[in-house]
Amino acid sequence: MVGLRLPRNRDFTNQARRLAFYCIAVILYVYGYNYLRSQCAYDVAPGGLLASVYHLTRIEYGVNQAEEVCIKVFTHRSNPRIPSVFWVCKSTDFQERESYDMLGITYDSHPRLKRILMPESWIGWPLRKDYIAPNFYELQDAY
């Protein structure tokens, strides 16, 4: 049997391939990394790759230090698709939706992938570095 060896009591960063990411997430869950501390996404460079970052934590009772793993999954801007880990860790629901809404990364097999911050009629992805803001401003009453 081949075991998964990770350094103890350190942050560990992997750059996972897009298709292998779901398998890696399941293996880490089985090995006790079942607490998703955060998930975020960012634009690496204008016209370049998009990245989705998952911070997983393993907490054992009676151990003073928690073990942490950070996984970065890169995808191309032309077809930004990453497997969703919603079925492994339910707390990624709103975090993956926010990454979709702001950067346009599509998380495959996510049950409710839709905009969460911007209106449904919004065109574009506001946190991409090549995004051009529209020339209109919404006037609101100052009550």
C-alpha positions as CSV (number, residue, x, y, z in Angstrom):
1,M,0.0,0.0,0.0
2,V,1.3,3.4,-0.9
3,G,0.9,6.1,1.7
4,L,0.6,9.8,1.4
5,R,3.5,11.5,3.1
6,L,3.3,15.1,4.0
7,P,5.6,17.2,6.2
8,R,4.3,17.5,9.8
9,N,3.5,20.9,11.3
10,R,4.3,22.9,8.1
11,D,2.4,24.5,5.3
12,F,2.7,22.3,2.2
13,T,1.9,23.7,-1.3
14,N,1.1,21.5,-4.3
15,Q,0.4,22.7,-7.8
16,A,-2.1,20.1,-8.9
17,R,-3.1,19.3,-12.4
18,R,-6.7,20.2,-13.1
19,L,-7.9,16.6,-13.7
20,A,-6.0,15.0,-10.8
21,F,-7.2,17.7,-8.3
22,Y,-10.4,15.9,-7.3
23,C,-8.5,12.6,-6.6
24,I,-6.0,14.6,-4.5
25,A,-8.9,16.2,-2.5
26,V,-10.5,12.8,-1.8
27,I,-7.2,11.3,-0.7
28,L,-6.5,14.3,1.6
29,Y,-10.0,14.0,3.1
30,V,-9.4,10.3,3.8
31,Y,-6.1,11.1,5.5
32,G,-7.8,13.5,7.9
33,Y,-7.6,16.9,6.0
34,N,-11.3,17.3,6.3
35,Y,-11.5,21.0,7.4
36,L,-11.6,23.5,4.6
37,R,-10.2,26.7,6.1
38,S,-10.7,28.8,3.0
39,Q,-11.0,28.7,-0.8
40,C,-10.1,31.6,-3.0
41,A,-9.2,32.3,-6.6
42,Y,-7.0,34.9,-8.3
43,D,-5.8,36.0,-11.7
44,V,-2.1,35.2,-12.1
45,A,-1.4,37.7,-14.9
46,P,-3.4,39.6,-17.6
47,G,-4.1,37.2,-20.3
48,G,-2.5,34.4,-18.3
49,L,-3.7,31.6,-16.0
50,L,-6.4,31.6,-13.3
51,A,-5.7,29.9,-10.0
52,S,-8.0,28.4,-7.4
53,V,-6.5,27.9,-4.0
54,Y,-7.7,25.5,-1.3
55,H,-6.4,25.6,2.3
56,L,-7.1,22.3,4.1
57,T,-6.4,21.6,7.8
58,R,-6.0,18.4,9.7
59,I,-6.9,18.8,13.4
60,E,-6.3,15.9,15.7
61,Y,-7.4,15.8,19.4
62,G,-4.5,15.9,21.8
63,V,-2.1,17.5,19.3
64,N,-1.1,21.1,19.8
65,Q,-0.2,21.9,16.2
66,A,-2.7,21.5,13.3
67,E,-1.3,20.3,10.0
68,E,-2.1,22.4,6.9
69,V,-2.0,21.9,3.2
70,C,-2.4,24.5,0.5
71,I,-3.4,23.2,-3.0
72,K,-3.3,25.5,-6.0
73,V,-5.0,24.5,-9.2
74,F,-4.3,26.4,-12.4
75,T,-6.5,26.7,-15.4
76,H,-6.4,28.5,-18.7
77,R,-8.3,31.7,-19.2
78,S,-9.9,30.5,-22.5
79,N,-11.7,27.5,-20.8
80,P,-11.5,28.0,-17.0
81,R,-12.8,24.6,-15.7
82,I,-11.9,22.9,-12.4
83,P,-13.6,19.9,-10.7
84,S,-15.7,21.0,-7.8
85,V,-14.9,19.5,-4.4
86,F,-18.4,20.3,-3.1
87,W,-19.2,16.6,-2.8
88,V,-16.1,16.1,-0.6
89,C,-16.3,19.2,1.5
90,K,-19.7,20.9,1.6
91,S,-18.3,24.2,2.9
92,T,-16.9,25.0,-0.6
93,D,-20.4,25.9,-1.8
94,F,-20.4,29.6,-1.4
95,Q,-16.7,30.0,-1.8
96,E,-16.6,28.3,-5.2
97,R,-19.7,30.4,-6.2
98,E,-17.8,33.6,-5.3
99,S,-14.8,32.5,-7.4
100,Y,-17.1,31.8,-10.3
101,D,-18.8,35.1,-9.9
102,M,-15.7,37.2,-9.7
103,L,-13.3,35.4,-12.0
104,G,-15.4,33.1,-14.2
105,I,-13.9,29.8,-13.2
106,T,-16.5,27.1,-13.8
107,Y,-16.5,24.3,-11.2
108,D,-17.7,21.1,-12.8
109,S,-20.4,19.1,-10.9
110,H,-21.1,22.0,-8.5
111,P,-24.9,21.8,-7.8
112,R,-25.8,25.5,-7.7
113,L,-23.1,27.4,-9.6
114,K,-24.5,30.8,-10.3
115,R,-23.7,34.4,-9.5
116,I,-23.7,35.3,-5.8
117,L,-22.4,38.9,-5.6
118,M,-23.1,40.4,-9.0
119,P,-26.6,40.6,-10.6
120,E,-27.4,37.8,-13.0
121,S,-27.4,40.3,-15.9
122,W,-23.8,41.4,-15.3
123,I,-21.4,40.8,-18.2
124,G,-17.8,40.0,-17.5
125,W,-15.7,38.9,-14.5
126,P,-14.8,41.9,-12.3
127,L,-11.6,40.5,-10.6
128,R,-9.8,39.6,-13.8
129,K,-6.9,41.8,-14.5
130,D,-8.0,42.4,-18.1
131,Y,-11.5,43.4,-17.1
132,I,-12.7,46.8,-18.4
133,A,-15.2,48.5,-16.1
134,P,-18.4,49.6,-17.9
135,N,-19.0,53.3,-18.5
136,F,-22.2,53.6,-16.5
137,Y,-22.7,54.3,-12.8
138,E,-25.8,53.4,-10.8
139,L,-27.2,56.4,-9.0
140,Q,-28.6,55.7,-5.6
141,D,-30.4,57.8,-3.1
142,A,-28.3,58.8,-0.1
143,Y,-30.8,58.1,2.7
